[in-house]
Amino acid sequence: MHEECGIIGVSFKDEAPAALSIYYALYALQHRGQESAGITVHDGTRVQTLKGMGLVPDVFNKADIQKLKGYVGIGHVRYSTTGGSKIENCQPLLVSFKSGTIAIAHNGNLVNSKELRSELEKEGRIFLSDSDTEVIAHLLVKELMHNELPDAVREMMKRLVGSYSLAILVDNRLVIVRDPLGVKPLCLGRIDNGFVVASESVAIDILNGEFMRDIVPGEMLIFSNGSFESHELVKSKNYAHCVFEYIYFARPDSVIDGQLVYDARLRIGKALFEEHPVKADIISPVPDSGITYAIGFSKRSGIDYMEGLMKNRYIGRTFIMPGQDMRETAVRLKLNTIKPNIEGKSIVLIDDSIVRGTTSRRIIDLIRKAGTREVHMRVASPPIISPCYLGIDMATREELVAAHKAVKGVEALINADSLGYLSIEGLVKAIGIPMDDLCVGCLSGIYPVEIPGEKCGRRQLKLSEFDEPLKKEEISLVQQT
């Protein structure tokens, strides 16, 4: 699986430089996207953008950051979901119109972007990229021609189906929007003389800020001069927080929708032993994503935790390597066995998920060559049986091994002595959020929004629910101090 994207919004009360804070915050979110990075700032008079392909330190240097003058800004790290991996799709996306400029950073994926794009093109609007973020930008521009900002955003949201956490600059105003289902995470923090909004709380931590709260699904915030307005644009009966934020995407030290990810993963590891107990000599994780689960499994089982694999953290991710031979070489470059720890032993190998099964097979073969006696695979995610349409670039249904093989079939494919997946019920209980407020579409085949050819298990938001009176709250830095 590929990660999604990470977004940042920063607003200072005075002329404090926003670019440096955004740069550091993007570093903290680098795990959410490694293809491109970008920063847009506004100084009250003009907007400036710098973006490019590659990691954050590859795109920006000290001189670049010093040239980006502005006290309010947004940032983005990207892995492509809708739209290819090319400079035209790098974000923030900047659009000029007769009333000013709009810059947008987007985490998520629209299910109806093709239909909306076709409609807008028939109206004569010109697209410069193939990303769904540009669709959002054109819709917002269209609504701003007829409405004030809060109403324009709400009218835009009526047309969007899918997931979207947005950081938007409308001239020098920072606007934050989270979709009514809250699929992608978004949180608010206070920093010295300003505010920050980020995909994960670790970005607030790196700025020495104070975590305030999660952005509520369906909420819009407008920041200006050391204060912000909160507008409840639409209220959903239930949410659909992405379950894979807790399984894989988010950093363990992040707080996502009220849950510390590290604690959730410890509980998942403990639940994994309760559902699939096994006798073994050691518990060993697939680094790094399996580490916290392995600690929880070890605590609950009483079996010693010991590393059997060591990760080379300076090698690229295997799934971005072209060609089968290169992927196999990449596994050997990325992981090496600690032979004395595993030779002649029965081990429990713990990973976050199995997608195609090919990487798991290569890892187990690597361990067996080191002389391991038995390998029992335990997986923190239930079987992935369906693709994701809401922001994870996952394999197709045909490529998902669990969509076509029973557990014993996958067990044989990956060459494990035994295989145990955590159940959906066990996962939900361990995360600590009700099933009705989670998106488990990739695990169940039932999605929270209408997707052609797929099952939908949720009540759909009605347009009338967007037409309730706006609820508004104003908060200043003075009030927060």
Order of alpha helices (4+ residues) and beta strands (2+ residues): beta-alpha-beta-beta-alpha-alpha-beta-beta-beta-alpha-alpha-alpha-beta-beta-beta-beta-alpha-beta-beta-beta-beta-beta-beta-alpha-beta-alpha-beta-beta-alpha-beta-alpha-beta-alpha-beta-alpha-beta-alpha-beta-alpha-beta-beta-beta-alpha
